[in-house]
Amino acid sequence: MANTRDIRRRIKSVKNTAQITKAMQMVASSKMKKAQDQATAGCAYSDLMNKVLVNLKEQCEPDVHPLFQDKEGGRTLMLLITSDKGLCGAFNTNLLRKALDHVESDTDFVTVGAKGRQTLVRLKKHLLADFHIKDPVAFLEVKTVAKYVTEAFLSGKYTKVRVAFTNFINTIKQEPMVETLLPISPIELGKDKSFVGMGAGTFEPKSAEVNPTGYLFEPSVTGVLDTVVPQYVNNQVYQMIMESRASEHSARMVAMKNATDNAKQLIKDLTLEYNKVRQAGITNELLEITTAMRALQ
């Protein structure tokens, strides 16, 4: 059985750890609120853009824009969005397991986050590029990532660009997902979506080019899509990174709260053990004194 000095040292050590985890919990809680607000604010816009462009792809000619074209063969490029730091529970582990389940032999990787890069290097996967996105997320930094994967797709080497990220559902639940970014396809961010009815209405043609689906384009189909489609890709990558950051901070806050609660329970257990050891020591001393007094009589 440990002596009282060892137990006191251990209690002090656990208290110091609890103070650290409590502070990390408060910091993560503050960052989580900001990240959740950003992710929630952009979700409706991303959903609407996805609905419109998916409907355009279904009703327009396949060659109307290169990012609409479904190609056979070729390699797959996966954008893996993880965290830079740990201490967030199973956040990165669940995402990496989900991503690797969707990996084929002809898949190359682009990473955002140190944890994903370290894992891919350890597994000897083909890593093309790694991007560091600061917190809070800046849209200009995300545009660099979106431009890189778009150019890789347009080069013809890759016929599909997929994104592995963690979708934010709520503070307790975060869902790892793998979605196809290019060619443009339906993307679900944690809820059911309907793509029926978009663009089904009819418009009277005016002084602009009109396609048979009823969409009105000014100045032309090509001109509109060349502007809207890159903006869509930028926004989707930005939204996915924002979802991942909100999920990361939520997972870290929950993990640090659990660590703090466990530390407090451990302190209670150690305090109880300390009192037992201390009481046993006092009892032994009393017995020794009583025995010595009887021996002297």
The 8 nearest C-alpha neighbors of each residue, nearest first, counted from 0:
[[1, 2, 276, 3, 272, 6, 5, 273],
 [2, 0, 5, 3, 6, 276, 4, 273],
 [1, 3, 4, 5, 0, 6, 276, 273],
 [2, 4, 6, 5, 273, 7, 277, 276],
 [3, 5, 7, 6, 2, 8, 1, 9],
 [6, 4, 8, 7, 3, 2, 9, 1],
 [5, 7, 9, 3, 8, 4, 10, 273],
 [8, 6, 10, 4, 9, 5, 3, 11],
 [9, 7, 11, 5, 6, 10, 12, 4],
 [8, 10, 12, 6, 11, 7, 13, 5],
 [11, 9, 7, 13, 12, 8, 266, 6],
 [10, 12, 14, 8, 9, 13, 7, 15],
 [13, 11, 9, 15, 10, 14, 8, 16],
 [12, 14, 16, 10, 15, 11, 17, 9],
 [15, 13, 17, 11, 16, 12, 10, 18],
 [14, 16, 18, 12, 13, 17, 11, 19],
 [17, 15, 13, 19, 14, 18, 20, 12],
 [16, 18, 14, 259, 20, 19, 15, 262],
 [19, 17, 21, 15, 16, 20, 22, 14],
 [18, 20, 16, 22, 17, 21, 23, 15],
 [21, 19, 23, 17, 255, 22, 18, 259],
 [22, 20, 24, 18, 19, 23, 17, 259],
 [21, 23, 19, 25, 24, 20, 18, 26],
 [24, 22, 20, 26, 21, 25, 27, 19],
 [23, 25, 252, 21, 255, 27, 22, 26],
 [24, 26, 28, 22, 23, 27, 29, 21],
 [27, 25, 23, 29, 28, 24, 22, 30],
 [28, 26, 30, 252, 24, 248, 29, 25],
 [29, 27, 31, 25, 26, 30, 252, 24],
 [28, 30, 26, 27, 31, 32, 25, 33],
 [31, 29, 27, 33, 32, 28, 34, 26],
 [30, 32, 248, 28, 34, 29, 33, 245],
 [33, 31, 35, 29, 30, 34, 36, 28],
 [32, 34, 36, 30, 35, 31, 37, 29],
 [35, 33, 245, 31, 37, 36, 32, 38],
 [36, 34, 38, 245, 32, 37, 33, 31],
 [35, 37, 39, 33, 34, 38, 40, 32],
 [38, 36, 34, 40, 35, 39, 33, 41],
 [39, 37, 35, 241, 40, 41, 36, 242],
 [40, 38, 36, 42, 37, 41, 35, 43],
 [39, 41, 37, 38, 42, 36, 43, 44],
 [42, 40, 44, 39, 38, 43, 45, 37],
 [41, 43, 45, 39, 44, 40, 46, 38],
 [44, 42, 46, 45, 41, 47, 40, 39],
 [43, 45, 47, 46, 41, 42, 48, 40],
 [46, 44, 42, 48, 43, 47, 49, 41],
 [47, 45, 43, 49, 44, 48, 42, 50],
 [46, 48, 50, 44, 49, 45, 43, 51],
 [49, 47, 51, 45, 50, 46, 52, 44],
 [48, 50, 46, 52, 47, 51, 53, 45],
 [51, 49, 47, 53, 48, 194, 52, 54],
 [50, 52, 48, 54, 49, 53, 55, 47],
 [51, 53, 55, 54, 49, 50, 56, 48],
 [54, 52, 56, 50, 55, 51, 184, 49],
 [53, 55, 57, 51, 52, 56, 50, 58],
 [56, 54, 52, 58, 53, 57, 59, 51],
 [55, 57, 53, 54, 59, 58, 67, 52],
 [58, 56, 54, 55, 59, 53, 60, 61],
 [57, 59, 55, 56, 54, 212, 60, 211],
 [60, 58, 56, 55, 57, 61, 63, 212],
 [59, 61, 63, 62, 58, 56, 57, 64],
 [62, 60, 68, 63, 67, 59, 56, 64],
 [61, 63, 64, 60, 65, 68, 67, 59],
 [64, 62, 60, 61, 59, 65, 221, 67],
 [63, 65, 62, 67, 66, 68, 224, 61],
 [64, 66, 67, 68, 62, 63, 153, 61],
 [67, 65, 182, 64, 68, 181, 183, 153],
 [68, 66, 182, 65, 64, 183, 56, 61],
 [67, 69, 65, 61, 66, 182, 70, 62],
 [70, 68, 182, 67, 71, 158, 61, 159],
 [71, 69, 158, 68, 72, 73, 159, 182],
 [70, 72, 73, 69, 158, 159, 74, 68],
 [73, 71, 70, 74, 158, 157, 75, 159],
 [72, 74, 158, 157, 156, 71, 75, 155],
 [73, 75, 157, 105, 106, 158, 156, 76],
 [76, 74, 106, 159, 157, 160, 158, 105],
 [75, 77, 160, 107, 106, 108, 161, 159],
 [78, 76, 161, 108, 162, 160, 79, 109],
 [77, 79, 162, 109, 110, 108, 163, 161],
 [78, 80, 110, 163, 162, 77, 111, 109],
 [81, 79, 111, 164, 110, 112, 163, 78],
 [82, 80, 112, 115, 114, 111, 91, 79],
 [81, 83, 112, 84, 114, 113, 247, 91],
 [82, 84, 113, 112, 114, 81, 85, 111],
 [85, 83, 82, 86, 114, 113, 87, 112],
 [84, 86, 87, 83, 82, 88, 114, 91],
 [87, 85, 88, 251, 84, 254, 255, 250],
 [88, 86, 251, 250, 85, 254, 90, 89],
 [87, 89, 254, 90, 86, 250, 251, 85],
 [88, 90, 92, 91, 93, 87, 250, 94],
 [91, 89, 88, 92, 93, 87, 250, 94],
 [92, 90, 94, 93, 89, 95, 81, 82],
 [91, 93, 89, 95, 94, 90, 96, 88],
 [94, 92, 96, 91, 95, 90, 89, 97],
 [93, 95, 97, 175, 91, 96, 92, 98],
 [96, 94, 98, 92, 97, 93, 99, 91],
 [95, 97, 93, 99, 94, 98, 92, 100],
 [98, 96, 94, 100, 95, 99, 93, 175],
 [99, 97, 95, 101, 100, 96, 163, 94],
 [98, 100, 102, 101, 96, 97, 95, 103],
 [99, 101, 97, 98, 102, 96, 95, 103],
 [102, 100, 99, 98, 103, 97, 177, 96],
 [103, 101, 99, 100, 106, 98, 104, 105],
 [102, 104, 105, 106, 101, 75, 99, 100],
 [103, 105, 106, 102, 107, 74, 75, 124],
 [104, 106, 74, 103, 75, 107, 73, 102],
 [107, 105, 75, 103, 76, 104, 74, 102],
 [106, 108, 76, 125, 126, 77, 75, 105],
 [109, 107, 126, 77, 76, 127, 78, 125],
 [108, 110, 78, 128, 127, 129, 126, 77],
 [111, 109, 79, 129, 78, 80, 116, 112],
 [110, 112, 80, 130, 129, 131, 81, 79],
 [113, 111, 83, 82, 81, 114, 115, 80],
 [112, 114, 83, 116, 115, 117, 82, 111],
 [115, 113, 117, 116, 112, 83, 82, 81],
 [114, 116, 118, 117, 113, 81, 112, 119],
 [115, 117, 113, 119, 114, 118, 110, 120],
 [118, 116, 120, 114, 115, 119, 113, 121],
 [117, 119, 121, 115, 120, 116, 122, 114],
 [120, 118, 122, 124, 116, 121, 117, 123],
 [121, 119, 123, 117, 122, 118, 124, 116],
 [120, 122, 118, 119, 123, 117, 124, 116],
 [121, 123, 119, 120, 124, 118, 117, 125],
 [124, 122, 120, 121, 119, 125, 126, 118],
 [125, 123, 119, 122, 126, 120, 107, 108],
 [124, 126, 107, 108, 127, 123, 119, 106],
 [125, 127, 108, 128, 124, 109, 107, 119],
 [128, 126, 109, 108, 125, 107, 129, 110],
 [129, 127, 109, 126, 110, 130, 108, 111],
 [128, 130, 110, 109, 111, 131, 116, 127],
 [131, 129, 111, 110, 132, 128, 112, 144],
 [130, 132, 111, 112, 133, 129, 113, 83],
 [133, 131, 130, 136, 140, 134, 111, 141],
 [134, 132, 136, 135, 131, 137, 140, 83],
 [135, 133, 136, 132, 137, 244, 30, 34],
 [134, 136, 133, 137, 34, 132, 30, 33],
 [135, 137, 134, 133, 132, 138, 241, 140],
 [136, 138, 139, 140, 135, 141, 133, 132],
 [137, 139, 141, 140, 142, 136, 237, 233],
 [140, 138, 142, 141, 137, 143, 136, 144],
 [139, 141, 138, 142, 137, 143, 132, 144],
 [140, 142, 138, 144, 143, 139, 237, 145],
 [143, 141, 145, 139, 144, 140, 233, 146],
 [144, 142, 146, 141, 140, 145, 147, 139],
 [143, 145, 147, 141, 142, 146, 148, 130],
 [146, 144, 142, 233, 148, 147, 143, 149],
 [147, 145, 149, 143, 144, 148, 142, 150],
 [146, 148, 144, 150, 145, 149, 151, 143],
 [149, 147, 151, 145, 150, 146, 152, 144],
 [150, 148, 146, 152, 151, 147, 145, 153],
 [149, 151, 153, 147, 152, 148, 154, 146],
 [150, 152, 148, 154, 149, 153, 147, 157],
 [151, 153, 149, 157, 150, 154, 155, 148],
 [154, 152, 150, 155, 151, 149, 65, 66],
 [153, 155, 151, 152, 156, 150, 157, 149],
 [156, 154, 153, 157, 152, 158, 151, 73],
 [155, 157, 154, 73, 74, 158, 152, 151],
 [158, 156, 74, 152, 75, 155, 73, 159],
 [157, 159, 73, 70, 74, 75, 152, 155],
 [158, 160, 75, 181, 157, 182, 76, 161],
 [161, 159, 76, 181, 180, 77, 75, 179],
 [160, 162, 179, 77, 180, 178, 78, 76],
 [161, 163, 78, 178, 177, 77, 79, 164],
 [164, 162, 177, 79, 176, 98, 80, 78],
 [165, 163, 80, 176, 175, 243, 162, 166],
 [166, 164, 175, 243, 174, 176, 173, 167],
 [165, 167, 174, 242, 173, 175, 243, 168],
 [166, 168, 173, 246, 242, 169, 245, 165],
 [169, 167, 173, 172, 189, 166, 174, 170],
 [170, 168, 172, 171, 167, 173, 246, 249],
 [169, 171, 249, 172, 168, 246, 250, 173],
 [170, 172, 169, 173, 249, 250, 253, 168],
 [173, 171, 169, 168, 170, 174, 167, 246],
 [174, 172, 167, 168, 166, 246, 165, 169],
 [173, 175, 166, 165, 176, 167, 172, 168],
 [176, 174, 165, 94, 164, 166, 97, 93],
 [177, 175, 164, 163, 165, 174, 178, 166],
 [176, 178, 163, 162, 164, 98, 161, 179],
 [179, 177, 162, 161, 180, 186, 176, 163],
 [178, 180, 161, 181, 160, 162, 184, 177],
 [179, 181, 161, 160, 183, 182, 178, 162],
 [182, 180, 183, 160, 159, 179, 66, 161],
 [181, 183, 66, 67, 68, 69, 180, 184],
 [184, 182, 181, 67, 180, 66, 53, 185],
 [183, 185, 53, 182, 186, 179, 180, 181],
 [186, 184, 53, 49, 187, 183, 50, 179],
 [187, 185, 178, 184, 188, 49, 179, 180],
 [186, 188, 189, 190, 185, 192, 191, 178],
 [189, 187, 190, 166, 186, 42, 167, 46],
 [188, 190, 187, 168, 166, 191, 167, 174],
 [191, 189, 188, 187, 192, 168, 186, 193],
 [192, 190, 187, 193, 189, 188, 186, 194],
 [191, 193, 190, 194, 187, 46, 50, 186],
 [192, 194, 195, 191, 50, 196, 197, 185],
 [193, 195, 50, 197, 196, 192, 54, 53],
 [196, 194, 193, 197, 54, 199, 50, 198],
 [195, 197, 199, 198, 194, 200, 193, 54],
 [198, 196, 199, 195, 54, 194, 51, 50],
 [197, 199, 200, 196, 214, 213, 212, 54],
 [200, 198, 196, 197, 201, 213, 212, 195],
 [201, 199, 198, 213, 202, 197, 196, 212],
 [200, 202, 213, 199, 203, 212, 214, 198],
 [203, 201, 213, 204, 200, 214, 215, 209],
 [202, 204, 205, 201, 213, 215, 209, 214],
 [205, 203, 202, 209, 206, 207, 215, 208],
 [204, 206, 207, 203, 208, 209, 215, 202],
 [205, 207, 204, 208, 217, 209, 218, 215],
 [208, 206, 205, 217, 209, 216, 218, 204],
 [207, 209, 216, 219, 215, 217, 210, 206],
 [210, 208, 215, 216, 204, 214, 207, 211],
 [209, 211, 212, 213, 214, 208, 215, 216],
 [212, 210, 213, 209, 214, 58, 59, 201],
 [213, 211, 210, 214, 58, 198, 199, 201],
 [212, 214, 201, 211, 202, 210, 200, 215],
 [215, 213, 212, 210, 209, 216, 198, 202],
 [214, 216, 209, 213, 208, 217, 210, 207],
 [217, 215, 219, 220, 208, 218, 209, 214],
 [218, 216, 219, 207, 208, 215, 223, 220],
 [217, 219, 216, 222, 207, 223, 208, 220],
 [220, 218, 217, 222, 216, 221, 208, 223],
 [219, 221, 223, 222, 216, 224, 217, 218],
 [222, 220, 224, 219, 223, 225, 63, 64],
 [221, 223, 219, 225, 220, 224, 218, 226],
 [224, 222, 220, 226, 221, 225, 227, 219],
 [223, 225, 227, 226, 221, 228, 222, 220],
 [226, 224, 222, 223, 227, 221, 228, 229],
 [225, 227, 224, 223, 228, 229, 230, 222],
 [226, 228, 224, 230, 229, 225, 223, 231],
 [227, 229, 231, 230, 224, 226, 225, 232],
 [230, 228, 232, 231, 227, 226, 233, 225],
 [229, 231, 233, 227, 228, 232, 234, 226],
 [230, 232, 228, 234, 229, 233, 227, 235],
 [233, 231, 229, 235, 234, 230, 236, 228],
 [234, 232, 230, 145, 236, 231, 142, 235],
 [233, 235, 237, 231, 232, 236, 238, 230],
 [234, 236, 238, 232, 237, 233, 231, 239],
 [237, 235, 239, 233, 238, 234, 240, 232],
 [238, 236, 234, 240, 235, 239, 141, 233],
 [237, 239, 241, 235, 240, 236, 234, 242],
 [240, 238, 242, 236, 241, 237, 235, 243],
 [241, 239, 243, 237, 242, 238, 244, 236],
 [240, 242, 238, 244, 38, 243, 239, 237],
 [241, 243, 239, 167, 245, 166, 240, 244],
 [242, 244, 165, 240, 246, 241, 245, 164],
 [245, 243, 247, 241, 246, 242, 240, 248],
 [244, 246, 34, 35, 242, 248, 247, 243],
 [245, 247, 243, 167, 249, 244, 248, 173],
 [248, 246, 244, 250, 249, 245, 243, 251],
 [247, 249, 31, 251, 27, 245, 250, 246],
 [250, 248, 246, 252, 170, 247, 251, 31],
 [249, 251, 247, 87, 253, 248, 252, 246],
 [252, 250, 87, 254, 248, 249, 253, 255],
 [251, 253, 24, 27, 249, 255, 254, 250],
 [254, 252, 256, 250, 251, 255, 257, 249],
 [255, 253, 251, 257, 256, 88, 252, 87],
 [256, 254, 258, 24, 252, 20, 257, 253],
 [257, 255, 253, 259, 258, 254, 24, 252],
 [256, 258, 260, 254, 255, 259, 261, 253],
 [257, 259, 255, 261, 256, 260, 262, 254],
 [260, 258, 262, 256, 17, 261, 257, 20],
 [259, 261, 257, 263, 262, 258, 256, 264],
 [260, 262, 264, 258, 259, 263, 257, 265],
 [263, 261, 265, 259, 264, 260, 17, 258],
 [262, 264, 266, 260, 265, 261, 259, 267],
 [263, 265, 267, 261, 266, 262, 260, 268],
 [264, 266, 262, 268, 267, 263, 269, 261],
 [267, 265, 269, 263, 264, 268, 10, 270],
 [268, 266, 270, 264, 265, 269, 271, 263],
 [269, 267, 265, 271, 266, 270, 272, 264],
 [268, 270, 272, 266, 271, 267, 273, 265],
 [271, 269, 273, 267, 272, 268, 266, 274],
 [272, 270, 268, 274, 269, 273, 267, 275],
 [271, 273, 269, 275, 270, 274, 276, 268],
 [274, 272, 270, 276, 271, 275, 269, 277],
 [273, 275, 277, 271, 272, 276, 278, 270],
 [276, 274, 272, 278, 273, 277, 279, 271],
 [275, 277, 279, 273, 278, 274, 280, 272],
 [276, 278, 274, 280, 279, 275, 273, 281],
 [279, 277, 281, 275, 280, 276, 274, 282],
 [278, 280, 276, 282, 277, 281, 275, 283],
 [281, 279, 277, 283, 278, 282, 276, 284],
 [282, 280, 278, 284, 283, 279, 285, 277],
 [281, 283, 279, 285, 280, 284, 278, 286],
 [284, 282, 286, 280, 285, 281, 287, 279],
 [285, 283, 287, 281, 286, 282, 288, 280],
 [286, 284, 288, 282, 287, 283, 289, 281],
 [285, 287, 283, 289, 284, 288, 290, 282],
 [286, 288, 284, 290, 285, 289, 291, 283],
 [289, 287, 285, 291, 290, 286, 284, 292],
 [290, 288, 286, 292, 291, 287, 285, 293],
 [289, 291, 287, 293, 288, 292, 286, 294],
 [290, 292, 294, 288, 293, 289, 287, 295],
 [293, 291, 289, 295, 294, 290, 288, 296],
 [292, 294, 290, 296, 295, 291, 289, 288],
 [295, 293, 291, 292, 296, 290, 289, 288],
 [296, 294, 292, 293, 291, 290, 289, 288],
 [295, 293, 294, 292, 291, 290, 289, 288]]
